[in-house]
Amino acid sequence: MSDAQATILTMDDAEILREAMTLYLENKGFRVLQAENGRIGLELVASEHPDLVLVDLRMPEMDGMEVLARLREIAPDTPSIVVSGTGRLHDALEAIRLGAWDFVTKPMPDMDVLLHAVNKALDRARLMAENARYQKGLETEIALRTRDLEDARSRLEEQNLFLQTLIESIPNPLFCQDRDGRFLGGNESFCRLMGLGREKLAGRLPEEVLPPSRAGLFARVDLAGLARTGPVDVETAFVAASGEVRHLVLGKSVFPDASGQPAGMVGVLSDFTALERARELAERALEEKNVLLKEIHHRVKNNLQIILGFISIQAEDAANAAERERFSRLETRIRSMALIHQQLYQQGDLATIDMGEYAQALTRNLSGLFRESMAGVRLAFDCAPCRLRLDKAVPCGLLLNELVTNACKHAFRPGQPGELRVATGLAGGLARISVVDTGRGLSPGFTLDATQTMGMTLVKELTRQLQGEVRLENRGGLHVEVRFPL
């Protein structure tokens, strides 16, 4: 149960502890409800039916022991864990007697203690529920077996009636023919399709009761040959009794007599007319959805462009070069996000983006913004296809923007020749992005953990969001590589 999103109710009058437990458990994937006292907590139990209840023993209006007693009455199958500051053995034993599944003392030096107790209780509840279902199923099966042995004749009669009812309830037209091709019968759907009643079909040849436009589909077949080849399907256009042309597939199979010889044929007609119409509607709906998503990405990109315009206007009023520089860095970050939505709008796949293609476009754009320092620098790319979902692509794009901007701005002196190489790829379930320059490299004593600049702080935070790692090396310039799981 811990693998699904279980709902946990925590009852505690200490708001700071409730919030701490809620934040921790929500980060672990649980849905958490809060109650500041036992009365509110029991109301939530009745309305929300949580999978697990955390109870403090010392609460106003109704203490934890009374809550446990009431829980045993209104929700006996709901597990509960006492989370209390009292560590007295008497309290723990009394709580267990009243139905608590575990006892966790607070303050907790490590929230993992709570997580372990929660997972253990949820797993135990799951096993108990599965055991109850298994026991109930086993009891039902035994009852069914006993009843089968006691009234075998009655069951056979019921089975025949069931089969007859089942055939009639099948929406597909179904019919039977003997070895001579005469109709033995058909269900209501078949009679309706033919426009005839059962009394006119039984014992008659198709050509005796149907017009030529419909009789040909039911002509006599080689039963022995059909028995050897097995069931076959025949697709055809068919004019129904209503005059409507239907697209049908006729499935034919042989049924044997008591000696095992072919006695006749069973046919089932599948009408694909409605499915074809539904497919066309689904394709139209999908096309409309793609158009809508493209329009959304287009509008997001346009809105970001408007924001960029406002930033540009504001930058003109900057008081000094440092402030203008901050506006410039903000502008490049927004441009990196706008570029993602632009590529999503332009390409066919609206769910993922190729970071290899994105990296090349972004690097060229940033190189153009830093023309003076990049005048003598050659751009090189080793970008293998690397498709990322939007939730990964946005932080990855911002991270790439920071690394390339840093290289364009700081790696080379104006007019200095060199190379800036950007690479992307996938290996072993990890995405890899590297930015390598042949410039001046890192200053002596530089460490990523110690730096407080906005750019490097963003690099660290974005790498953390991607659950990846970043490496920086001085090797004839600066080598930066980021790896993160897909």
C-alpha positions as CSV (number, residue, x, y, z in Angstrom):
1,M,0.0,0.0,0.0
2,S,2.9,2.3,0.5
3,D,3.6,2.3,-3.2
4,A,0.2,3.9,-3.9
5,Q,-1.0,7.3,-2.7
6,A,-2.4,6.4,0.7
7,T,-4.3,9.0,2.8
8,I,-2.9,9.6,6.3
9,L,-4.8,11.6,9.0
10,T,-2.6,13.2,11.7
11,M,-4.3,14.4,15.0
12,D,-2.1,16.6,17.1
13,D,-2.8,19.9,18.9
14,A,0.9,21.0,18.2
15,E,0.6,22.8,14.8
16,I,4.3,22.9,14.2
17,L,4.6,19.1,14.6
18,R,1.6,18.5,12.4
19,E,3.0,20.6,9.7
20,A,6.4,18.9,10.0
21,M,4.9,15.5,9.7
22,T,2.6,16.6,6.9
23,L,5.5,18.1,4.8
24,Y,7.6,15.0,5.3
25,L,4.9,12.5,4.5
26,E,3.7,14.5,1.5
27,N,7.3,14.5,0.2
28,K,7.2,10.7,0.5
29,G,4.1,10.6,-1.8
30,F,1.3,10.4,0.8
31,R,-1.9,12.5,1.0
32,V,-2.1,14.0,4.5
33,L,-5.0,15.4,6.4
34,Q,-4.7,17.4,9.6
35,A,-6.8,17.7,12.7
36,E,-6.0,19.9,15.7
37,N,-8.0,17.8,18.2
38,G,-9.8,14.4,18.5
39,R,-13.3,15.7,17.7
40,I,-12.2,17.2,14.3
41,G,-10.1,14.1,13.6
42,L,-13.1,11.7,14.1
43,E,-15.2,13.9,11.8
44,L,-12.5,13.6,9.1
45,V,-12.4,9.8,9.7
46,A,-16.1,9.6,9.0
47,S,-16.0,11.8,5.9
48,E,-12.6,11.1,4.3
49,H,-12.0,7.4,5.3
50,P,-8.2,7.7,5.6
51,D,-5.9,4.7,5.2
52,L,-4.0,5.4,8.4
53,V,-4.5,7.6,11.5
54,L,-1.7,9.2,13.6
55,V,-2.9,10.1,17.1
56,D,-1.4,12.2,19.9
57,L,-2.4,11.1,23.4
58,R,-2.5,14.5,24.9
59,M,-5.1,16.7,23.1
60,P,-7.8,19.1,24.1
61,E,-11.5,18.3,24.0
62,M,-10.9,14.6,23.5
63,D,-7.6,12.8,24.4
64,G,-5.9,10.1,22.4
65,M,-7.2,7.2,24.4
66,E,-10.8,8.2,23.8
67,V,-10.1,8.7,20.1
68,L,-8.7,5.2,19.9
69,A,-11.8,3.8,21.6
70,R,-14.0,5.7,19.2
71,L,-11.9,4.6,16.2
72,R,-12.4,1.0,17.2
73,E,-16.2,1.5,17.0
74,I,-16.5,3.6,13.8
75,A,-13.5,2.3,11.7
76,P,-12.3,-1.0,13.2
77,D,-10.3,-1.9,10.1
78,T,-8.4,1.5,9.9
79,P,-4.9,1.2,11.3
80,S,-3.7,3.8,13.9
81,I,-0.3,4.8,15.3
82,V,0.2,6.7,18.5
83,V,2.7,9.6,18.1
84,S,3.1,10.9,21.6
85,G,5.5,12.7,23.9
86,T,4.7,10.4,26.8
87,G,7.0,7.4,26.9
88,R,5.3,5.6,29.8
89,L,4.8,1.9,29.4
90,H,1.4,2.1,30.9
91,D,0.3,4.5,28.2
92,A,1.7,2.4,25.4
93,L,0.0,-0.8,26.7
94,E,-3.3,1.0,27.1
95,A,-3.1,2.4,23.6
96,I,-2.3,-1.0,22.1
97,R,-5.2,-2.5,24.1
98,L,-7.5,0.2,22.6
99,G,-6.5,-0.8,19.1
100,A,-3.3,1.2,18.2
101,W,-1.0,-0.7,15.9
102,D,2.2,1.0,16.9
103,F,3.6,3.6,19.3
104,V,6.1,6.3,18.3
105,T,7.6,8.7,20.8
106,K,8.2,12.3,20.1
107,P,10.3,14.3,19.7
108,M,11.5,12.1,16.8
109,P,15.2,12.5,16.2
110,D,14.7,11.1,12.7
111,M,11.4,11.3,10.7
112,D,12.5,8.0,9.1
113,V,11.3,6.3,12.3
114,L,7.8,7.6,11.5
115,L,8.0,6.6,7.9
116,H,9.0,3.1,8.9
117,A,6.1,2.8,11.3
118,V,3.7,4.2,8.6
119,N,4.9,1.8,5.9
120,K,4.8,-1.1,8.2
121,A,1.2,-0.3,9.3
122,L,0.0,0.2,5.7
123,D,1.7,-3.0,4.6
124,R,0.1,-4.9,7.4
125,A,-3.3,-3.4,6.6
126,R,-2.9,-4.4,3.0
127,L,-1.9,-7.9,3.9
128,M,-4.9,-8.2,6.3
129,A,-7.3,-6.9,3.6
130,E,-5.8,-9.3,1.0
131,N,-6.2,-12.1,3.5
132,A,-9.8,-11.2,4.2
133,R,-10.5,-11.0,0.5
134,Y,-8.8,-14.4,0.0
135,Q,-10.7,-15.9,2.9
136,K,-14.0,-14.5,1.6
137,G,-13.3,-15.8,-1.9
138,L,-12.3,-19.2,-0.5
139,E,-15.5,-19.4,1.5
140,T,-17.5,-18.4,-1.5
141,E,-15.7,-21.0,-3.7
142,I,-16.4,-23.7,-1.1
143,A,-20.1,-22.7,-1.0
144,L,-20.3,-22.8,-4.8
145,R,-18.6,-26.2,-5.0
146,T,-21.0,-27.6,-2.3
147,R,-24.0,-26.2,-4.1
148,D,-22.8,-27.6,-7.4
149,L,-22.5,-31.1,-5.9
150,E,-25.9,-30.9,-4.2
151,D,-27.9,-29.8,-7.2
152,A,-26.0,-30.8,-10.4
153,R,-29.2,-31.3,-12.4
154,S,-30.4,-27.9,-11.4
155,R,-27.1,-26.3,-12.3
156,L,-27.2,-27.9,-15.8
157,E,-30.6,-26.6,-16.4
158,E,-29.6,-23.1,-15.2
159,Q,-26.5,-23.3,-17.4
160,N,-28.6,-24.1,-20.5
161,L,-30.9,-21.2,-19.6
162,F,-27.8,-19.0,-19.1
163,L,-26.3,-19.9,-22.5
164,Q,-29.6,-19.2,-24.2
165,T,-29.8,-15.9,-22.4
166,L,-26.2,-15.1,-23.2
167,I,-26.7,-15.8,-26.9
168,E,-29.7,-13.5,-26.9
169,S,-27.9,-10.7,-25.0
170,I,-24.9,-10.7,-27.4
171,P,-25.1,-7.4,-29.4
172,N,-23.4,-9.0,-32.4
173,P,-25.8,-10.8,-34.8
174,L,-25.2,-14.6,-34.3
175,F,-26.7,-17.5,-36.4
176,C,-26.4,-21.3,-36.9
177,Q,-26.7,-23.3,-40.1
178,D,-26.8,-27.1,-40.6
179,R,-24.6,-29.0,-43.0
180,D,-27.0,-28.2,-45.8
181,G,-26.9,-24.5,-45.2
182,R,-30.3,-24.2,-43.6
183,F,-30.8,-21.8,-40.7
184,L,-31.1,-23.5,-37.3
185,G,-31.7,-20.2,-35.6
186,G,-30.3,-16.8,-34.8
187,N,-30.4,-14.3,-32.0
188,E,-32.5,-11.2,-31.8
189,S,-29.7,-9.0,-33.3
190,F,-29.5,-11.3,-36.4
191,C,-33.2,-11.3,-36.9
192,R,-33.3,-7.6,-36.7
193,L,-30.5,-7.2,-39.2
194,M,-32.3,-9.5,-41.6
195,G,-35.7,-8.0,-41.0
196,L,-37.3,-11.4,-40.3
197,G,-38.7,-13.3,-37.3
198,R,-37.2,-16.6,-36.0
199,E,-40.2,-18.5,-37.2
200,K,-39.4,-17.5,-40.8
201,L,-35.7,-18.4,-40.5
202,A,-35.7,-21.8,-38.8
203,G,-35.2,-24.7,-41.3
204,R,-35.1,-22.4,-44.4
205,L,-32.3,-21.8,-46.9
206,P,-30.9,-18.3,-47.1
207,E,-32.2,-17.8,-50.7
208,E,-35.7,-18.9,-49.7
209,V,-36.1,-16.0,-47.2
210,L,-33.6,-13.3,-48.1
211,P,-33.2,-11.1,-51.2
212,P,-30.1,-11.9,-53.4
213,S,-28.3,-8.8,-51.9
214,R,-28.2,-10.5,-48.5
215,A,-28.5,-14.2,-49.2
216,G,-25.1,-14.6,-50.9
217,L,-23.3,-14.0,-47.6
218,F,-24.8,-17.1,-46.1
219,A,-24.3,-19.5,-48.9
220,R,-23.5,-23.2,-48.1
221,V,-19.9,-23.7,-47.2
222,D,-17.5,-26.7,-47.3
223,L,-17.8,-27.8,-43.6
224,A,-15.0,-30.3,-43.9
225,G,-12.6,-27.8,-45.4
226,L,-13.6,-25.2,-42.8
227,A,-13.0,-27.7,-40.0
228,R,-9.5,-28.3,-41.3
229,T,-8.5,-24.7,-41.7
230,G,-10.2,-23.5,-38.5
231,P,-12.3,-20.3,-37.9
232,V,-12.1,-17.8,-40.8
233,D,-13.2,-14.1,-41.1
234,V,-14.8,-12.6,-44.2
235,E,-15.0,-8.8,-44.5
236,T,-17.8,-7.5,-46.6
237,A,-20.2,-4.6,-47.3
238,F,-23.7,-5.6,-46.4
239,V,-27.1,-4.0,-47.1
240,A,-29.2,-4.4,-44.0
241,A,-33.0,-4.7,-43.9
242,S,-33.2,-1.0,-43.2
243,G,-31.4,-0.3,-46.5
244,E,-28.3,1.0,-44.8
245,V,-24.9,-0.2,-46.0
246,R,-22.9,-1.7,-43.1
247,H,-19.3,-2.7,-42.9
248,L,-19.3,-6.2,-41.5
249,V,-16.9,-9.0,-40.7
250,L,-18.4,-12.5,-40.7
251,G,-16.6,-15.0,-38.5
252,K,-17.3,-18.7,-39.4
253,S,-16.5,-21.8,-37.4
254,V,-17.7,-25.4,-37.4
255,F,-19.5,-27.2,-34.6
256,P,-19.4,-31.0,-34.4
257,D,-22.1,-33.7,-33.8
258,A,-21.9,-36.4,-31.2
259,S,-19.5,-38.4,-33.3
260,G,-17.1,-35.5,-33.9
261,Q,-18.1,-34.9,-37.5
262,P,-18.9,-31.4,-38.8
263,A,-22.6,-30.9,-38.1
264,G,-23.0,-27.2,-39.1
265,M,-21.6,-23.7,-38.9
266,V,-21.8,-20.9,-36.4
267,G,-21.5,-17.4,-37.7
268,V,-20.9,-14.2,-35.8
269,L,-21.2,-10.8,-37.5
270,S,-19.2,-7.9,-36.2
271,D,-20.3,-4.5,-37.3
272,F,-17.4,-2.1,-37.8
273,T,-19.5,0.8,-39.1
274,A,-19.8,2.5,-35.7
275,L,-16.1,1.8,-34.9
276,E,-15.1,3.4,-38.2
277,R,-17.1,6.5,-37.4
278,A,-15.7,6.5,-33.8
279,R,-12.1,6.2,-35.2
280,E,-12.8,9.2,-37.4
281,L,-14.2,11.2,-34.5
282,A,-11.2,10.2,-32.3
283,E,-8.7,11.3,-35.0
284,R,-10.5,14.6,-35.3
285,A,-10.5,15.1,-31.5
286,L,-6.8,14.2,-31.4
287,E,-6.0,16.7,-34.1
288,E,-8.0,19.4,-32.3
289,K,-6.1,18.6,-29.1
290,N,-2.7,18.9,-30.9
291,V,-3.8,22.2,-32.4
292,L,-4.9,23.4,-28.9
293,L,-1.6,22.3,-27.4
294,K,0.4,24.0,-30.1
295,E,-1.6,27.2,-29.6
296,I,-0.9,27.0,-25.9
297,H,2.8,26.7,-26.4
298,H,2.6,29.5,-29.0
299,R,0.9,31.8,-26.6
300,V,3.3,31.0,-23.8
301,K,6.1,31.8,-26.1
302,N,4.5,35.1,-27.1
303,N,3.8,36.0,-23.5
304,L,7.4,35.4,-22.7
305,Q,8.4,37.6,-25.6
306,I,6.2,40.3,-24.2
307,I,7.9,39.9,-20.8
308,L,11.3,40.1,-22.6
309,G,10.1,43.4,-24.1
310,F,9.2,44.8,-20.7
311,I,12.6,43.7,-19.4
312,S,14.4,45.4,-22.3
313,I,12.5,48.7,-21.7
314,Q,13.3,48.5,-18.0
315,A,17.0,47.8,-18.7
316,E,17.2,51.1,-20.6
317,D,16.4,52.9,-17.3
318,A,19.0,50.9,-15.3
319,A,21.1,53.1,-13.0
320,N,24.4,51.4,-13.6
321,A,26.2,48.6,-15.5
322,A,25.7,46.1,-12.7
323,E,21.9,46.6,-12.9
324,R,21.9,46.3,-16.7
325,E,23.9,43.1,-16.3
326,R,21.3,41.6,-14.0
327,F,18.6,42.5,-16.5
328,S,20.6,40.9,-19.3
329,R,21.0,37.6,-17.3
330,L,17.3,37.6,-16.6
331,E,16.6,38.1,-20.3
332,T,18.7,35.1,-21.3
333,R,17.0,32.9,-18.8
334,I,13.6,33.8,-20.0
335,R,14.7,33.3,-23.6
336,S,15.8,29.8,-22.8
337,M,12.3,29.0,-21.6
338,A,10.7,30.7,-24.6
339,L,12.9,28.6,-26.9
340,I,11.5,25.4,-25.4
341,H,7.9,26.4,-26.1
342,Q,8.9,27.6,-29.6
343,Q,10.4,24.2,-30.5
344,L,7.4,22.4,-29.0
345,Y,5.1,24.6,-31.2
346,Q,7.2,23.9,-34.3
347,Q,7.6,20.1,-34.0
348,G,5.1,17.3,-34.2
349,D,5.8,15.8,-30.8
350,L,4.1,18.0,-28.1
351,A,5.1,15.9,-25.1
352,T,8.9,15.9,-25.4
353,I,11.7,18.0,-26.7
354,D,15.0,17.1,-28.3
355,M,17.7,18.7,-26.1
356,G,20.4,18.1,-28.7
357,E,18.6,20.3,-31.2
358,Y,17.6,22.8,-28.4
359,A,21.2,23.0,-27.1
360,Q,22.5,24.0,-30.6
361,A,19.8,26.7,-31.1
362,L,20.3,28.1,-27.5
363,T,24.2,28.2,-27.9
364,R,24.0,30.0,-31.2
365,N,21.5,32.6,-29.7
366,L,23.7,33.2,-26.7
367,S,26.8,33.5,-28.8
368,G,25.1,36.2,-30.8
369,L,24.3,38.1,-27.7
370,F,28.0,38.1,-26.6
371,R,29.5,39.1,-30.0
372,E,32.4,41.0,-28.6
373,S,33.8,38.2,-26.3
374,M,32.9,35.4,-28.8
375,A,34.2,37.1,-31.9
376,G,37.2,34.7,-32.3
377,V,35.5,31.6,-30.8
378,R,34.4,28.6,-32.9
379,L,31.2,26.8,-31.9
380,A,31.3,23.0,-32.0
381,F,28.5,20.5,-31.3
382,D,28.3,16.8,-30.5
383,C,24.6,16.6,-29.8
384,A,23.0,13.2,-30.1
385,P,19.2,13.0,-29.9
386,C,18.1,13.4,-26.3
387,R,14.3,13.7,-25.8
388,L,13.1,15.0,-22.5
389,R,9.6,15.5,-21.1
390,L,8.6,19.1,-20.4
391,D,9.1,18.8,-16.6
392,K,12.8,17.8,-17.3
393,A,13.3,20.0,-20.3
394,V,12.6,23.4,-18.6
395,P,15.2,23.0,-15.7
396,C,17.6,21.4,-18.1
397,G,17.2,24.3,-20.5
398,L,17.8,26.8,-17.7
399,L,20.8,24.9,-16.6
400,L,22.3,24.8,-20.1
401,N,21.6,28.6,-20.4
402,E,23.6,29.3,-17.2
403,L,26.6,27.1,-18.4
404,V,26.7,28.5,-21.9
405,T,26.2,32.1,-20.7
406,N,29.0,31.7,-18.2
407,A,31.3,30.4,-21.0
408,C,30.4,33.2,-23.4
409,K,30.9,35.9,-20.8
410,H,33.9,34.8,-18.8
411,A,35.9,32.2,-20.7
412,F,37.5,34.3,-23.5
413,R,38.9,37.8,-23.7
414,P,37.6,39.9,-26.6
415,G,39.2,38.7,-29.8
416,Q,40.8,35.7,-28.2
417,P,40.6,32.6,-30.4
418,G,39.2,29.4,-29.0
419,E,36.5,26.8,-29.1
420,L,33.2,26.3,-27.2
421,R,31.9,22.7,-27.5
422,V,28.4,21.7,-26.4
423,A,27.5,18.0,-26.2
424,T,24.3,16.1,-25.3
425,G,23.5,12.4,-25.2
426,L,22.0,9.4,-23.4
427,A,23.8,6.5,-21.8
428,G,22.7,3.9,-19.3
429,G,19.4,5.6,-18.5
430,L,21.2,9.0,-17.8
431,A,21.0,12.2,-19.8
432,R,24.4,13.9,-20.3
433,I,25.1,17.6,-21.0
434,S,28.6,19.0,-21.3
435,V,29.9,22.5,-22.0
436,V,33.6,22.7,-22.7
437,D,35.7,25.8,-23.6
438,T,39.3,26.4,-24.2
439,G,39.3,29.7,-22.3
440,R,40.9,30.9,-19.1
441,G,39.4,28.2,-16.9
442,L,38.5,28.5,-13.2
443,S,40.3,30.8,-10.9
444,P,42.6,29.1,-8.3
445,G,40.8,27.8,-5.3
446,F,37.3,27.9,-6.9
447,T,34.8,25.4,-5.6
448,L,31.2,25.0,-6.7
449,D,30.0,24.5,-3.1
450,A,31.7,27.7,-1.8
451,T,30.6,30.1,-4.6
452,Q,27.7,32.4,-3.9
453,T,27.1,33.9,-7.4
454,M,23.6,33.8,-8.8
455,G,24.6,31.8,-11.8
456,M,26.4,29.0,-9.9
457,T,23.7,29.0,-7.3
458,L,21.2,28.3,-10.1
459,V,23.4,25.6,-11.5
460,K,23.5,23.8,-8.2
461,E,19.7,24.2,-7.6
462,L,18.7,23.1,-11.1
463,T,21.0,20.1,-10.9
464,R,19.3,19.2,-7.6
465,Q,15.9,19.5,-9.2
466,L,17.0,17.1,-12.0
467,Q,18.3,14.8,-9.3
468,G,21.7,14.8,-11.1
469,E,25.3,15.7,-10.4
470,V,27.6,18.3,-11.9
471,R,31.4,18.1,-12.4
472,L,33.8,21.0,-13.1
473,E,37.4,20.5,-14.3
474,N,40.3,22.7,-15.4
475,R,41.8,21.0,-18.5
476,G,43.0,23.6,-20.9
477,G,39.9,25.5,-20.2
478,L,36.7,24.7,-18.2
479,H,35.0,21.3,-18.6
480,V,31.5,21.2,-17.1
481,E,29.4,18.0,-17.3
482,V,25.9,17.4,-15.8
483,R,24.3,13.9,-15.7
484,F,20.8,13.2,-14.5
485,P,18.3,10.3,-14.7
486,L,15.5,10.4,-17.2
